[in-house]
Amino acid sequence: QKLDSKGLESKSIEDAGTTTALAVSSTTPNNGSTSVSRTASIVVNFNKSIYFINSSNAYLTSWGRTGTSSVTCNSSSGIKDLPILLSKDSYSNCLYDNGTIGSSSITIDLNSALDANTTYKVKVLKESLDGSRKLKDASDGSGTQMSSDYEFSFTTGS
């Protein structure tokens, strides 16, 4: 509000105190894409700046998961403490990958080519499976989380 010679300017209810929640704004590949390159990077873009932090207030900016096969998602250290899962079987097993957290995006680079003609699911977690890390909004000062996990899928080409 501003004060001028006529008094305080009023705001409509729509303008007063509205905030936009942290959310995924786009992905590459797009949800439902087909014939995706088996070696393409996967990018998740957010509508705000993000950070991924643990209970000791340590920020995570990248990770490397070595290996070329898959591992159990919810019991493998190095998988269960990260913000994103990549799987071809509804998250029983997750693929190894390398990731980078940018100011408003997460990029996954694969350790090996994905299987041909296979549907993969990607889940962006508001909190890691083990509860040790949280994906938060860096722009609002209080670090609000996404309201829920976000999932998308794509199918590789031959």
ROZAVO-214222 format. One record per residue: residue number from 1; residue in one letter; x, y, z of N, C-alpha, C in turn. Coordinates in Angstrom, 1 decimal, decimal comma. Layout:
% ROZAVO-214222
[NUM; 'A'; [X; Y; Z]; [X; Y; Z]; [X; Y; Z]],
...
END
This chain:
% ROZAVO-214222
[1; 'Q'; [0,8; -1,2; 0,0]; [0,0; 0,0; 0,0]; [0,9; 1,2; 0,0]],
[2; 'K'; [0,3; 2,3; -0,5]; [1,0; 3,6; -0,5]; [0,1; 4,7; 0,0]],
[3; 'L'; [0,7; 5,6; 0,6]; [0,0; 6,8; 1,2]; [0,2; 8,0; 0,3]],
[4; 'D'; [-1,0; 8,5; -0,1]; [-0,9; 9,8; -0,9]; [-1,8; 10,8; -0,3]],
[5; 'S'; [-2,1; 11,9; -1,0]; [-3,0; 12,9; -0,4]; [-4,4; 12,5; -0,1]],
[6; 'K'; [-4,8; 11,4; -0,8]; [-6,2; 10,9; -0,6]; [-6,2; 9,8; 0,5]],
[7; 'G'; [-5,1; 9,4; 1,1]; [-5,1; 8,4; 2,1]; [-4,5; 7,1; 1,6]],
[8; 'L'; [-4,7; 6,0; 2,3]; [-4,2; 4,7; 1,9]; [-4,9; 4,2; 0,7]],
[9; 'E'; [-4,1; 3,7; -0,2]; [-4,6; 3,0; -1,4]; [-5,1; 1,6; -1,0]],
[10; 'S'; [-6,2; 1,2; -1,4]; [-6,7; -0,1; -1,0]; [-6,4; -1,1; -2,1]],
[11; 'K'; [-6,3; -2,4; -1,7]; [-6,0; -3,5; -2,6]; [-7,2; -4,4; -2,6]],
[12; 'S'; [-7,4; -5,1; -3,7]; [-8,5; -6,1; -3,8]; [-8,0; -7,3; -3,1]],
[13; 'I'; [-8,9; -8,2; -2,7]; [-8,6; -9,4; -2,1]; [-7,7; -10,3; -2,9]],
[14; 'E'; [-7,8; -10,2; -4,2]; [-7,0; -11,0; -5,2]; [-5,5; -10,6; -5,1]],
[15; 'D'; [-5,3; -9,3; -4,9]; [-3,9; -8,7; -4,8]; [-3,3; -8,8; -3,5]],
[16; 'A'; [-4,0; -9,0; -2,4]; [-3,5; -8,9; -1,1]; [-2,9; -10,2; -0,7]],
[17; 'G'; [-1,6; -10,2; -0,4]; [-1,0; -11,4; 0,2]; [-1,0; -12,7; -0,6]],
[18; 'T'; [-1,2; -12,7; -1,9]; [-1,1; -13,9; -2,6]; [0,3; -14,4; -2,8]],
[19; 'T'; [0,5; -15,6; -2,7]; [1,9; -16,2; -3,0]; [1,7; -17,4; -3,9]],
[20; 'T'; [2,7; -17,6; -4,7]; [2,7; -18,8; -5,6]; [3,6; -19,8; -4,9]],
[21; 'A'; [3,0; -21,0; -4,8]; [3,8; -22,1; -4,2]; [4,9; -22,6; -5,1]],
[22; 'L'; [5,9; -23,2; -4,5]; [7,0; -23,8; -5,2]; [6,4; -25,0; -6,0]],
[23; 'A'; [6,7; -25,1; -7,3]; [6,2; -26,2; -8,2]; [7,1; -26,4; -9,4]],
[24; 'V'; [6,9; -27,6; -9,9]; [7,6; -27,9; -11,2]; [6,9; -27,1; -12,3]],
[25; 'S'; [7,7; -26,4; -13,1]; [7,1; -25,6; -14,2]; [7,2; -26,2; -15,5]],
[26; 'S'; [8,2; -27,1; -15,7]; [8,4; -27,8; -17,0]; [9,4; -28,9; -16,8]],
[27; 'T'; [9,4; -29,8; -17,8]; [10,4; -30,9; -17,8]; [10,9; -31,1; -19,2]],
[28; 'T'; [12,1; -31,7; -19,3]; [12,6; -32,1; -20,5]; [13,2; -33,5; -20,3]],
[29; 'P'; [12,7; -34,5; -20,9]; [11,6; -34,5; -21,9]; [10,2; -34,1; -21,2]],
[30; 'N'; [9,3; -33,7; -22,0]; [7,9; -33,4; -21,5]; [7,2; -34,7; -21,0]],
[31; 'N'; [6,3; -34,5; -20,1]; [5,5; -35,7; -19,6]; [4,8; -36,3; -20,8]],
[32; 'G'; [5,0; -37,7; -20,9]; [4,3; -38,4; -22,0]; [5,1; -38,4; -23,3]],
[33; 'S'; [6,2; -37,8; -23,4]; [7,0; -37,8; -24,6]; [7,4; -39,3; -25,0]],
[34; 'T'; [7,5; -39,5; -26,3]; [7,9; -40,8; -26,9]; [9,1; -40,6; -27,8]],
[35; 'S'; [9,8; -41,7; -28,1]; [11,0; -41,6; -28,9]; [12,1; -40,7; -28,4]],
[36; 'V'; [12,2; -40,7; -27,0]; [13,2; -39,9; -26,4]; [14,6; -40,5; -26,5]],
[37; 'S'; [15,6; -39,7; -26,8]; [17,0; -40,3; -26,9]; [17,3; -41,1; -25,6]],
[38; 'R'; [18,0; -42,2; -25,8]; [18,4; -43,0; -24,7]; [19,5; -42,4; -23,9]],
[39; 'T'; [20,1; -41,4; -24,3]; [21,2; -40,7; -23,6]; [21,0; -39,3; -23,3]],
[40; 'A'; [19,7; -38,9; -23,4]; [19,4; -37,4; -23,2]; [19,5; -37,1; -21,7]],
[41; 'S'; [19,9; -35,9; -21,4]; [19,8; -35,4; -20,0]; [18,3; -35,2; -19,7]],
[42; 'I'; [18,0; -35,3; -18,4]; [16,6; -35,0; -17,9]; [16,7; -33,8; -17,1]],
[43; 'V'; [15,8; -32,8; -17,4]; [15,8; -31,5; -16,7]; [14,5; -31,2; -16,1]],
[44; 'V'; [14,5; -30,8; -14,9]; [13,2; -30,4; -14,2]; [13,4; -29,0; -13,8]],
[45; 'N'; [12,5; -28,1; -14,4]; [12,5; -26,7; -14,1]; [11,5; -26,3; -13,1]],
[46; 'F'; [11,8; -25,4; -12,2]; [10,9; -24,9; -11,2]; [10,4; -23,5; -11,4]],
[47; 'N'; [9,3; -23,1; -10,8]; [8,8; -21,7; -11,0]; [9,5; -20,7; -10,1]],
[48; 'K'; [10,4; -21,2; -9,2]; [11,1; -20,4; -8,3]; [12,5; -20,9; -8,1]],
[49; 'S'; [13,4; -20,2; -7,4]; [14,7; -20,6; -7,0]; [14,6; -21,7; -6,0]],
[50; 'I'; [15,4; -22,7; -6,1]; [15,3; -23,9; -5,1]; [16,7; -24,1; -4,4]],
[51; 'Y'; [16,6; -24,9; -3,4]; [17,7; -25,5; -2,7]; [17,3; -26,8; -2,1]],
[52; 'F'; [18,3; -27,7; -1,9]; [18,0; -29,0; -1,3]; [19,0; -29,1; -0,1]],
[53; 'I'; [18,4; -29,2; 1,1]; [19,2; -29,0; 2,3]; [18,9; -30,2; 3,3]],
[54; 'N'; [19,9; -30,5; 4,1]; [19,7; -31,6; 5,1]; [19,4; -30,9; 6,5]],
[55; 'S'; [19,2; -31,8; 7,5]; [18,9; -31,3; 8,8]; [20,1; -30,5; 9,4]],
[56; 'S'; [21,3; -30,6; 8,9]; [22,4; -29,9; 9,4]; [22,6; -28,6; 8,7]],
[57; 'N'; [21,6; -28,2; 7,8]; [21,7; -27,0; 7,0]; [22,8; -27,1; 5,9]],
[58; 'A'; [23,2; -28,2; 5,5]; [24,2; -28,4; 4,4]; [23,4; -28,4; 3,1]],
[59; 'Y'; [23,8; -27,6; 2,2]; [23,2; -27,5; 0,8]; [23,8; -28,6; -0,1]],
[60; 'L'; [23,0; -29,2; -0,9]; [23,4; -30,1; -1,9]; [23,3; -29,4; -3,2]],
[61; 'T'; [24,4; -29,4; -4,0]; [24,4; -28,8; -5,3]; [24,6; -29,8; -6,4]],
[62; 'S'; [25,1; -31,0; -6,1]; [25,3; -32,0; -7,1]; [25,4; -33,4; -6,4]],
[63; 'W'; [25,3; -34,4; -7,2]; [25,6; -35,8; -6,7]; [26,1; -36,6; -7,8]],
[64; 'G'; [26,7; -37,7; -7,4]; [27,2; -38,7; -8,4]; [26,8; -40,1; -7,8]],
[65; 'R'; [26,1; -40,8; -8,5]; [25,7; -42,2; -8,1]; [26,4; -43,1; -9,1]],
[66; 'T'; [27,4; -43,8; -8,7]; [28,2; -44,7; -9,6]; [27,5; -46,0; -9,7]],
[67; 'G'; [27,6; -46,6; -10,9]; [27,1; -47,9; -11,2]; [26,3; -47,8; -12,5]],
[68; 'T'; [26,0; -48,9; -13,1]; [25,3; -49,0; -14,4]; [24,1; -49,8; -14,3]],
[69; 'S'; [23,8; -50,4; -13,2]; [22,5; -51,2; -13,0]; [21,6; -50,4; -12,1]],
[70; 'S'; [20,5; -51,0; -11,7]; [19,6; -50,3; -10,8]; [19,7; -50,9; -9,4]],
[71; 'V'; [19,2; -50,1; -8,4]; [19,3; -50,5; -7,0]; [17,9; -50,2; -6,4]],
[72; 'T'; [17,7; -50,9; -5,3]; [16,4; -50,6; -4,6]; [16,3; -49,2; -4,1]],
[73; 'C'; [15,2; -48,5; -4,5]; [15,0; -47,1; -4,3]; [15,0; -46,7; -2,8]],
[74; 'N'; [14,2; -47,4; -2,0]; [14,0; -46,9; -0,6]; [15,0; -47,5; 0,4]],
[75; 'S'; [15,9; -48,3; 0,0]; [16,9; -48,8; 1,0]; [18,3; -48,6; 0,6]],
[76; 'S'; [18,6; -48,1; -0,6]; [20,0; -47,9; -1,0]; [20,5; -46,5; -0,6]],
[77; 'S'; [21,5; -46,4; 0,2]; [22,0; -45,0; 0,5]; [22,6; -44,5; -0,8]],
[78; 'G'; [22,5; -43,2; -1,0]; [22,9; -42,6; -2,3]; [21,7; -42,5; -3,3]],
[79; 'I'; [20,6; -43,2; -3,0]; [19,3; -43,1; -3,7]; [18,3; -42,4; -2,8]],
[80; 'K'; [18,1; -43,0; -1,6]; [17,1; -42,6; -0,7]; [17,3; -41,2; -0,1]],
[81; 'D'; [18,5; -40,6; -0,2]; [18,7; -39,3; 0,4]; [18,8; -38,2; -0,6]],
[82; 'L'; [18,3; -38,4; -1,9]; [18,4; -37,4; -2,9]; [17,0; -37,0; -3,4]],
[83; 'P'; [16,9; -35,8; -4,1]; [15,6; -35,2; -4,4]; [14,9; -35,8; -5,6]],
[84; 'I'; [15,5; -36,7; -6,3]; [14,8; -37,2; -7,5]; [15,1; -38,7; -7,8]],
[85; 'L'; [14,1; -39,4; -8,3]; [14,2; -40,8; -8,6]; [13,9; -41,0; -10,0]],
[86; 'L'; [14,6; -42,0; -10,6]; [14,4; -42,4; -12,0]; [14,3; -43,9; -12,0]],
[87; 'S'; [13,2; -44,3; -12,6]; [12,9; -45,8; -12,5]; [12,1; -46,2; -13,7]],
[88; 'K'; [12,2; -47,5; -14,0]; [11,3; -48,1; -15,1]; [10,3; -49,1; -14,5]],
[89; 'D'; [10,3; -49,2; -13,2]; [9,3; -50,2; -12,6]; [8,6; -49,6; -11,4]],
[90; 'S'; [8,1; -48,4; -11,5]; [7,3; -47,7; -10,5]; [8,1; -47,6; -9,1]],
[91; 'Y'; [9,4; -47,4; -9,2]; [10,2; -47,1; -8,1]; [10,5; -48,2; -7,1]],
[92; 'S'; [10,4; -49,5; -7,6]; [11,0; -50,6; -6,8]; [12,5; -50,5; -6,9]],
[93; 'N'; [12,9; -50,2; -8,1]; [14,4; -50,1; -8,4]; [14,6; -48,8; -9,1]],
[94; 'C'; [15,7; -48,1; -8,7]; [16,0; -46,8; -9,3]; [17,3; -46,9; -10,1]],
[95; 'L'; [17,5; -46,1; -11,1]; [18,7; -46,1; -11,8]; [19,8; -45,1; -11,2]],
[96; 'Y'; [21,0; -45,5; -11,4]; [22,1; -44,6; -11,0]; [22,2; -43,5; -11,9]],
[97; 'D'; [22,5; -42,3; -11,4]; [22,7; -41,1; -12,3]; [23,5; -40,1; -11,5]],
[98; 'N'; [23,8; -39,0; -12,3]; [24,5; -37,9; -11,7]; [23,6; -36,7; -11,8]],
[99; 'G'; [23,6; -35,8; -10,8]; [22,7; -34,7; -10,9]; [23,3; -33,4; -10,4]],
[100; 'T'; [22,7; -32,3; -11,0]; [23,2; -31,0; -10,6]; [21,9; -30,2; -10,3]],
[101; 'I'; [22,0; -29,4; -9,2]; [20,9; -28,6; -8,8]; [21,3; -27,1; -9,1]],
[102; 'G'; [20,6; -26,5; -10,0]; [20,9; -25,1; -10,4]; [20,0; -24,2; -9,6]],
[103; 'S'; [20,0; -23,0; -10,0]; [19,2; -22,0; -9,2]; [17,7; -22,3; -9,2]],
[104; 'S'; [17,2; -22,8; -10,4]; [15,8; -23,1; -10,4]; [15,6; -24,4; -11,3]],
[105; 'S'; [16,5; -25,3; -11,3]; [16,4; -26,5; -12,0]; [17,2; -27,7; -11,4]],
[106; 'I'; [16,9; -28,9; -11,8]; [17,6; -30,1; -11,5]; [17,9; -30,8; -12,8]],
[107; 'T'; [19,2; -31,1; -13,1]; [19,5; -31,8; -14,3]; [20,1; -33,2; -13,9]],
[108; 'I'; [19,6; -34,2; -14,6]; [20,1; -35,6; -14,4]; [20,8; -36,0; -15,6]],
[109; 'D'; [22,1; -36,4; -15,4]; [22,9; -37,0; -16,5]; [23,0; -38,5; -16,2]],
[110; 'L'; [22,8; -39,3; -17,2]; [22,8; -40,7; -17,0]; [24,2; -41,3; -17,1]],
[111; 'N'; [24,4; -42,4; -16,3]; [25,7; -43,1; -16,3]; [25,8; -44,1; -17,5]],
[112; 'S'; [24,6; -44,5; -18,0]; [24,6; -45,4; -19,2]; [23,3; -45,1; -19,9]],
[113; 'A'; [23,3; -45,6; -21,2]; [22,1; -45,4; -22,0]; [20,9; -46,1; -21,4]],
[114; 'L'; [19,7; -45,5; -21,5]; [18,5; -46,1; -21,0]; [18,1; -47,2; -22,0]],
[115; 'D'; [17,3; -48,2; -21,5]; [16,8; -49,3; -22,4]; [16,0; -48,7; -23,5]],
[116; 'A'; [16,0; -49,4; -24,7]; [15,2; -48,9; -25,8]; [13,7; -49,2; -25,6]],
[117; 'N'; [12,9; -48,4; -26,2]; [11,4; -48,6; -26,2]; [10,9; -48,9; -24,8]],
[118; 'T'; [11,3; -48,2; -23,8]; [10,9; -48,4; -22,4]; [10,4; -47,1; -21,8]],
[119; 'T'; [9,4; -47,3; -21,0]; [8,8; -46,1; -20,3]; [9,5; -46,0; -18,9]],
[120; 'Y'; [10,0; -44,8; -18,7]; [10,6; -44,4; -17,5]; [9,8; -43,4; -16,7]],
[121; 'K'; [9,9; -43,4; -15,4]; [9,2; -42,5; -14,5]; [10,2; -41,7; -13,8]],
[122; 'V'; [10,0; -40,4; -13,6]; [10,8; -39,6; -12,8]; [9,9; -39,0; -11,7]],
[123; 'K'; [10,4; -39,0; -10,5]; [9,7; -38,5; -9,4]; [10,6; -37,4; -8,7]],
[124; 'V'; [10,1; -36,2; -8,6]; [10,7; -35,1; -7,9]; [10,1; -35,1; -6,5]],
[125; 'L'; [10,9; -35,3; -5,5]; [10,5; -35,5; -4,1]; [10,5; -34,2; -3,4]],
[126; 'K'; [9,5; -33,9; -2,6]; [9,5; -32,7; -1,8]; [10,5; -32,9; -0,6]],
[127; 'E'; [10,7; -34,2; -0,3]; [11,6; -34,7; 0,8]; [12,1; -36,0; 0,4]],
[128; 'S'; [13,4; -36,2; 0,6]; [14,1; -37,5; 0,3]; [13,4; -38,6; 1,0]],
[129; 'L'; [13,5; -39,8; 0,4]; [12,8; -41,0; 1,0]; [13,2; -41,3; 2,4]],
[130; 'D'; [14,4; -41,0; 2,8]; [14,8; -41,2; 4,2]; [14,5; -40,0; 5,1]],
[131; 'G'; [13,9; -39,0; 4,6]; [13,6; -37,8; 5,4]; [14,7; -36,9; 5,8]],
[132; 'S'; [15,9; -37,2; 5,3]; [17,1; -36,4; 5,7]; [17,2; -35,1; 4,9]],
[133; 'R'; [16,6; -34,9; 3,8]; [16,8; -33,7; 2,9]; [15,5; -33,2; 2,4]],
[134; 'K'; [15,4; -31,9; 2,2]; [14,1; -31,3; 1,8]; [14,4; -30,4; 0,6]],
[135; 'L'; [13,6; -30,4; -0,4]; [13,6; -29,5; -1,6]; [12,8; -28,3; -1,2]],
[136; 'K'; [13,4; -27,1; -1,2]; [12,7; -25,9; -0,7]; [12,8; -24,7; -1,7]],
[137; 'D'; [11,9; -23,8; -1,5]; [11,9; -22,5; -2,2]; [12,9; -21,6; -1,6]],
[138; 'A'; [13,9; -21,2; -2,4]; [14,9; -20,3; -1,9]; [14,5; -18,8; -2,0]],
[139; 'S'; [13,4; -18,5; -2,7]; [13,1; -17,1; -2,9]; [12,1; -16,5; -1,8]],
[140; 'D'; [11,6; -17,3; -0,9]; [10,6; -16,7; 0,0]; [11,1; -16,5; 1,4]],
[141; 'G'; [12,4; -16,8; 1,6]; [13,0; -16,5; 2,9]; [12,7; -17,6; 4,0]],
[142; 'S'; [11,6; -18,3; 3,9]; [11,2; -19,3; 4,9]; [11,5; -20,7; 4,4]],
[143; 'G'; [11,8; -20,8; 3,1]; [12,1; -22,2; 2,6]; [10,9; -23,1; 2,5]],
[144; 'T'; [9,8; -22,6; 2,0]; [8,6; -23,5; 1,9]; [8,9; -24,6; 0,9]],
[145; 'Q'; [8,3; -25,8; 1,2]; [8,5; -26,9; 0,4]; [7,4; -27,0; -0,7]],
[146; 'M'; [7,6; -27,8; -1,7]; [6,5; -28,1; -2,6]; [5,4; -28,8; -1,8]],
[147; 'S'; [4,2; -28,6; -2,3]; [3,0; -29,2; -1,5]; [3,0; -30,7; -1,6]],
[148; 'S'; [3,5; -31,3; -2,7]; [3,5; -32,7; -2,9]; [4,6; -33,1; -3,9]],
[149; 'D'; [4,9; -34,4; -4,0]; [5,9; -34,9; -5,0]; [5,3; -34,6; -6,4]],
[150; 'Y'; [6,2; -34,6; -7,4]; [5,8; -34,4; -8,8]; [6,3; -35,6; -9,6]],
[151; 'E'; [5,5; -36,1; -10,4]; [6,0; -37,2; -11,2]; [5,6; -37,0; -12,7]],
[152; 'F'; [6,6; -37,5; -13,6]; [6,3; -37,5; -15,0]; [6,9; -38,7; -15,6]],
[153; 'S'; [6,6; -39,0; -16,8]; [7,1; -40,2; -17,5]; [7,4; -39,9; -19,0]],
[154; 'F'; [8,2; -40,7; -19,6]; [8,6; -40,6; -21,0]; [9,0; -42,0; -21,5]],
[155; 'T'; [8,9; -42,2; -22,8]; [9,3; -43,5; -23,4]; [10,4; -43,2; -24,3]],
[156; 'T'; [11,5; -44,1; -24,2]; [12,6; -44,0; -25,1]; [12,4; -44,5; -26,5]],
[157; 'G'; [13,2; -44,1; -27,4]; [13,1; -44,7; -28,7]; [14,0; -45,9; -28,9]],
[158; 'S'; [14,2; -46,3; -30,1]; [15,0; -47,6; -30,3]; [16,4; -47,3; -30,4]],
END
